[in-house]
Amino acid sequence: MNTTKIPIVFWIIAGIGLVWNLMGLGMFASELMISPDVIEAMDEARRNLYEDSPAWLSIVYGIATICGVLGCILLLLRKKLAVPILLVSLVAVLIQMGYSILATNAVEVFGTTQAVIMPLGVIAIGAFLFYYARKSAALGWIK
């Protein structure tokens, strides 16, 4: 018999995390389906940044978003597997955002807010979701 009371904040955080990651998955899907017309309409600096992105970066982006969605679904299902899945998502986010911040001219193209502050926010949310899943496992909220 399971007597562990799950606080309402658990469901709120897991639900918001799922919505956040679904938005990321939607952005990933839209980037995969971007039309040549949209690319052509970009200013030159943005188009060059987009076209110079290595293919592996899209794979990492996909891993980050898919694992984020899956991890939050597993959290809502109260499955401990959420912990390693959210860790994979976090590592992928770190690679993706780290590359974007450190190895491109994104700051010149988009400005500091969009090229640094937003990616750091994405990293912080991914780190929090991983931390929260670990804490939930330690408290017996997920098994």
N, C-alpha and C positions, 0 to 999 in steps of 0.2 A: 504494500500500500504506500503510495506516494503522499507524504504529508508536507512536502516542501511547498510553501506558499510563494508563488511567483508575484513579485510586486508589479503593479500596473506600469511603472516606469520601464520595466523590461520590455513589455509589449510595445510601448511607445517608441523606445530607442530602436528596437529591431524593425518596427514598421517604417519609421523615418529612414533608417539605414537602407531598407529595401527600396523605398521610393527614390532615395538619392542614387543608389546604384542602378536602378531602372532608367533614370535620366541619363546616367553615364553610358549605359548600354545603348540607349536611343541615339546619343551623340556619336558613339562608335559606329552604329549602323548607318547613320546619315553620312559619316565620313567615308565609309566603304562604298556608298552609293552616289557619291558626289559626281555630278555630270561634268563633262569636258567644258560645257558652256559656263558653268559656275567657276571652274578653275580659270578659264580664259578671262572672266570678268574681274578676277582679283587684281589688285595692284601688283606691280612687278615684284616688289619685295616679299609680299605675302605668297605670291605664286611660286617664287623661287624657294622660299622656306618649305612650302608644301611639297613641291616636286623633289627637293633635295632630301626629304625625310627617308631614311632607310626602310626597307620592307619589314625588317624585324621589329621596328618600332610599332607598326600596326598590329603585329602579332602580340606584342607585349600589352598594348592597349586593350586588345580583345581579351587577353587573359585577365587583366586587371578588372575589367567590367563584368565579364561572365562570372569570375570567381566571387566578385563582390555581391552580385545578385544571388548566386547559389549560396554563399555563406550566410546572407541575411535570411534567405528562405529556411536554411537549416537552423538558424538561430530561432526563427519563429516556430519551427517544428520541435524545438528544444533538443536538437541533436548536437553532440559534442564535436562531430565532424566539422561544424562551423568554424572551430578554432583553426585547424590547419588550412582550411580553404580561405579564410579571411587573411591568414598569414601570406599565402600565395598571392592573393590580391594586393596586399600591402607591398610586398617585394616588387611586384610588377609595377605598381604605382610609383614606387621609389625609382625604379629604372627609367620608366617613361618620363616622369617629371624631372628627374635628375638630368637626363639627356637633353630635354627641352630647355632647361635653365642653363646648364653648363656647356653644352656642345653646339648650341645654335645661336643665331643672332635674333632670337625671339624678342628680347627686350627692345632692341632697335625697331623691330617691326610692329610690335603690339604695345609697347610701353611696360613699365614696371608692374602696374596693377595686374594686367592680364597675363604677363609672361612670368611673373615671380610670385606675387601675392596669391593669386588664384591657385596655382599649382601647390603652393605651400599649404593652402587651405584644404585641397584635395588630399594631400599627404596626411594632414592632421586628422581629417575625418576617417581615412583608412586606418590610421594608427589607433584612433579611439575605438573603432568597431572591433579591431583585433583585441585590444585591451579588454573591452567590455565582454567579448565572447569568452576570453580566458577567465575573467572575474566571474562570469556566470557559471562556467564549468566548476570553478573552485567552490562556489557557493551551492552547488548541486542543482542549479536551475535548469541546466542542460545536462543530458546524460548520453 
